């Protein structure tokens, strides 16, 4: 029996206790995960389309409002009928790292503490770190902290050939209706 046809819908899934979701056959979980990703992608495309239309509709009015307010960045507001439109143009500041390093040295040479003016941050490329000689890596090791992110799980329904060739051992077959 094909267990794919009697799986819950995404809408029904929202109302199931997590214990029931955990107990679903792995094929159902894989298909539901795929459905959810497709729905999310479709929603993102729709949102992008709507936001693009909004930007086209109000771009010139926002430019005018920004000019009238004498602002290069930040939030400007105007009304369109009964709707207030708030348009934010964020400020993104980037600093030339070499020039900052030279300025820090000038401040230090002048007898002042550069820490009063700038925050210093050091970065080490993980690729470069891996290529360093062992003695250099050893010196830096106490300063290195590895943090993990949120794990992600992607379920894929394997066909018979993929199951046969799986590195997890021969003879593994999908369990329909739960573990054997």
Order of alpha helices (4+ residues) and beta strands (2+ residues): alpha-alpha-alpha-beta-beta-alpha-alpha-alpha-alpha
